[in-house]
Amino acid sequence: MATQPLASEQEARDVAEAARESEWSGPSFVRDLFLGRFRLDLVDPYPAEDQAEIARAAPFMHTLEEFLQRVDSEMIDRTGEIPEEYVQELRDMGAFGIKIPTEYGGLGLSYSSYVKAMAMVTSKDGSLTALLSAHQSIGLPQPLKLFGSEEQKRKFFPRLAKGAISAFALTEVDAGSDPANMHTHAEPIDDSNHWLLNGEKLWCTNGTRAELLLVMARTPDAVVHGKQRKQITAFIVETSWPGVEIVHRCRFMGLKAIENGVIRFHNVRVPKENILWGEGKGLKLALITLNTGRLTLPASVAGGGKALLQASRTWAAERVQWGAPIGKHEAVAQKVAMMAANTYAMEAISGLTVGLAERGNYDIRLEAAIAKMYNTEHGWHIVDDALQIRGGRGYETSESLRARGERPIPIERAMRDSRINLIFEGSSEIMRLFIAREAVDHHFKTAFALVDKHASKGEKAAALGRVMRFYPTWYPARWIGRGQVPGSFAQFGKLAGHVRFAERHARKLGRAIFHAMVRLGPKLEQRQLVLFRAVDIGAELFAMTAACSRARSEAAQGRKEAIALADLFCRAARVRVARLFDDFYGHYDREMYRVAQQVMRGDHAWLETGIISMLEDPEGADAPARQPATNAV
Ligand SMILES: Cc1cc2nc3c(=O)[nH]c(=O)nc-3n(C[C@H](O)[C@H](O)[C@H](O)COP(=O)(O)OP(=O)(O)OC[C@H]3O[C@@H](n4cnc5c(N)ncnc54)[C@H](O)[C@@H]3O)c2cc1C
């Protein structure tokens, strides 16, 4: 196979659409929210903690905590290496097999125990989180659990549980957010008993230390409904096999010890038993794996938020400037308050989403995507505020602070480590696109054929029938609801007004999306900022509901203080929702787009004078130091 040209926009969409889960495996609060329905019953009462599971997890959590207290994170950050003794200790305590069932040698703990463990690890060391999470959230154990045959589970789980590190290899130089550009490929040989794998993967976390890789590769196209379709298949690859080569270890601004690299495959013979789930199902497998894998980041970001909150509030109370602790000055006080309120909401979102996933019979893909997007973005603001509150000490490294006798609080490292959260496992933009696609799905299925120029007369007539059946009842009902009834949702006490707001604005959101579809028709797809504002409103309403539901549950158990945090969070979220509705179609979207095109054409290059260009390489080495692998077999 020769080097592939880049996929067109349509091809990229077709590949993503073919891999999309078109069926819903259960109800979803967020899916209904975008249709203007506030299904509180789906998320409230807030999932209760499973005390038996907490007791089962306690010995492991205790060992992990004791280990983390001893970990020298400054050394890990400085050297860019996690010592083998640490990895071995993690292996010995079962940290590589937290969710792997006990019958296969794992700890057999629940997803919520797993994410709590990751939150604790993150509060100490992001590089360790990357190691454990790349293995268990997206590495082999998770897809093996979801899609592996019994034989594959018996073969790989015991190794993985003992600490055979695994990695997830999807990204390539040309295939970042867009897997349609994937060039790594495999062809059947030996009467299809083996596949010959060739290509190169980029930024594969754990790849430089892994024994097992889950590699997504293109396999020969298939004809589906008379159309040629790109196929992607998932292969389990042993890094010890001939032809697997670590070409480069990547280094980053943060997560200094992440074991991330470029992995090349040259005529690697993969036995057919190492195909996971089936030929052509690899992209769907990868996307479903990411859907659940995405539950880890929201929890770990919330864990990081708690550590930053503790450091910030302590400093805000201790540090006296201008005659008072800095936390008494309003500008700092508001940061501390919002940090606490947002951390509370982030943990509520994460806990709710994990709880829904564990409850089963619930489709969490939208909730997980919002949790990933919302928590990583709020988490970033928290690091930023924590650094600001610590002032110069926030910018100083913990080693330098220690050397001059101050408490070595590693805010600077936390900031470097956390920026990537908004990029990997689905960037914020890709999360918004994914959520938006699902948000309009019902309208799309019902009415799209009416405006689709390729639809036949029969398809248009069928669509008209669907429209006539759905909208005359759905639309008027979006104007009336419990949120308009004073005193409703009284079970939420002081927070009832926020729940009423969420109900009213869920209906308003449903109407706004419908109006946008009528107003913009198929052009809505191109208006990302309009879609993204709809997504952001949905995310805020979900976050408010999660926070209120959690606070109601906690207050009932005697923790009344939670009400104040949920209340403050909701007040701020309401202001954001109001702004988003006010700006729904954008006051200057078109102007921004126009100027962006001018800027990219170079029309305003005159602005860039008097600088040393970042584009120029002082060593004059414009060409890459090494040639990428050719895809020719
Ligand atoms: C530290 C680190 C660890 C990683 N670990 C792994 C791993 O273990 N396995 C793995 O397979 N990959 C891994 N990745 C890859 C990571 O998932 C990708 O970086 C991510 O998918 C984004 O791809 P990209 O960086 O090529 O960005 P691009 O796809 O080039 O996107 C660049 C920017 O454009 C935006 N953008 C792209 N398309 C659109 C669009 N249609 N609309 C609007 N905005 C758009 C993106 O959001 C982003 O902001 C890792 C990356 C890093 C840096």
The ligand as a Tripos MOL2 file, in Angstrom:
@<TRIPOS>MOLECULE
LIG
   53    58     1     0     0
SMALL
NO_CHARGES

@<TRIPOS>ATOM
      1 C1          1.1830   13.7360   26.4070 C.3       1 LIG1
      2 C2          0.3180   13.0840   25.3820 C.ar      1 LIG1
      3 C3         -0.1350   11.7870   25.5850 C.ar      1 LIG1
      4 C4         -0.9060   11.1580   24.6070 C.ar      1 LIG1
      5 N1         -1.2600    9.8480   24.7700 N.ar      1 LIG1
      6 C5         -1.8430    9.1870   23.7380 C.ar      1 LIG1
      7 C6         -2.0410    7.7670   23.7820 C.ar      1 LIG1
      8 O1         -1.7330    7.1150   24.7810 O.2       1 LIG1
      9 N2         -2.5680    7.1550   22.6940 N.ar      1 LIG1
     10 C7         -2.9330    7.8380   21.5780 C.ar      1 LIG1
     11 O2         -3.4160    7.2230   20.6250 O.2       1 LIG1
     12 N3         -2.7910    9.1990   21.5110 N.ar      1 LIG1
     13 C8         -2.2370    9.8700   22.5510 C.ar      1 LIG1
     14 N4         -2.0400   11.2330   22.4760 N.ar      1 LIG1
     15 C9         -2.5490   11.9560   21.3370 C.3       1 LIG1
     16 C10        -3.7120   12.8740   21.7040 C.3       1 LIG1
     17 O3         -4.8590   12.1210   21.9520 O.3       1 LIG1
     18 C11        -3.8450   13.8800   20.5540 C.3       1 LIG1
     19 O4         -2.9070   14.8850   20.8220 O.3       1 LIG1
     20 C12        -5.2160   14.4330   20.4060 C.3       1 LIG1
     21 O5         -6.0510   13.4520   19.8950 O.3       1 LIG1
     22 C13        -5.2640   15.6340   19.4850 C.3       1 LIG1
     23 O6         -4.5950   15.3780   18.2840 O.3       1 LIG1
     24 P1         -3.4990   16.4150   17.7500 P.3       1 LIG1
     25 O7         -2.6550   16.7840   18.8900 O.co2     1 LIG1
     26 O8         -2.8730   15.8710   16.5450 O.co2     1 LIG1
     27 O9         -4.3440   17.7020   17.3910 O.3       1 LIG1
     28 P2         -5.0500   18.0520   16.0090 P.3       1 LIG1
     29 O10        -6.0390   17.0010   15.6650 O.co2     1 LIG1
     30 O11        -4.0420   18.4240   15.0110 O.co2     1 LIG1
     31 O12        -5.8430   19.3430   16.4620 O.3       1 LIG1
     32 C14        -5.1830   20.5900   16.7240 C.3       1 LIG1
     33 C15        -6.1940   21.5370   17.3060 C.3       1 LIG1
     34 O13        -7.2960   21.6920   16.3930 O.3       1 LIG1
     35 C16        -8.5270   21.3210   17.0230 C.3       1 LIG1
     36 N5         -9.3660   20.6600   16.0340 N.ar      1 LIG1
     37 C17        -9.0630   19.5750   15.2930 C.ar      1 LIG1
     38 N6        -10.0860   19.2400   14.4930 N.ar      1 LIG1
     39 C18       -11.0700   20.1360   14.7430 C.ar      1 LIG1
     40 C19       -12.3890   20.3310   14.2220 C.ar      1 LIG1
     41 N7        -12.9130   19.5150   13.3060 N.pl3     1 LIG1
     42 N8        -13.1170   21.3480   14.7240 N.ar      1 LIG1
     43 C20       -12.6240   22.1700   15.6730 C.ar      1 LIG1
     44 N9        -11.3920   22.0400   16.1840 N.ar      1 LIG1
     45 C21       -10.6270   21.0410   15.7210 C.ar      1 LIG1
     46 C22        -8.1160   20.4100   18.1660 C.3       1 LIG1
     47 O14        -9.0800   20.3870   19.2040 O.3       1 LIG1
     48 C23        -6.8080   21.0200   18.6060 C.3       1 LIG1
     49 O15        -7.0550   22.1070   19.4570 O.3       1 LIG1
     50 C24        -1.2690   11.8690   23.4380 C.ar      1 LIG1
     51 C25        -0.8300   13.1780   23.2530 C.ar      1 LIG1
     52 C26        -0.0280   13.7790   24.1860 C.ar      1 LIG1
     53 C27         0.5000   15.1580   23.9090 C.3       1 LIG1
@<TRIPOS>BOND
     1     1     2 1
     2     2     3 ar
     3     2    52 ar
     4     3     4 ar
     5     4     5 ar
     6     4    50 ar
     7     5     6 ar
     8     6     7 ar
     9     6    13 1
    10     7     8 2
    11     7     9 ar
    12     9    10 ar
    13    10    11 2
    14    10    12 ar
    15    12    13 ar
    16    13    14 ar
    17    14    15 1
    18    14    50 ar
    19    15    16 1
    20    16    17 1
    21    16    18 1
    22    18    19 1
    23    18    20 1
    24    20    21 1
    25    20    22 1
    26    22    23 1
    27    23    24 1
    28    24    25 2
    29    24    26 1
    30    24    27 1
    31    27    28 1
    32    28    29 2
    33    28    30 1
    34    28    31 1
    35    31    32 1
    36    32    33 1
    37    33    34 1
    38    33    48 1
    39    34    35 1
    40    35    36 1
    41    35    46 1
    42    36    37 ar
    43    36    45 ar
    44    37    38 ar
    45    38    39 ar
    46    39    40 ar
    47    39    45 ar
    48    40    41 1
    49    40    42 ar
    50    42    43 ar
    51    43    44 ar
    52    44    45 ar
    53    46    47 1
    54    46    48 1
    55    48    49 1
    56    50    51 ar
    57    51    52 ar
    58    52    53 1
@<TRIPOS>SUBSTRUCTURE
     1 LIG1         1 GROUP 0 **** ****
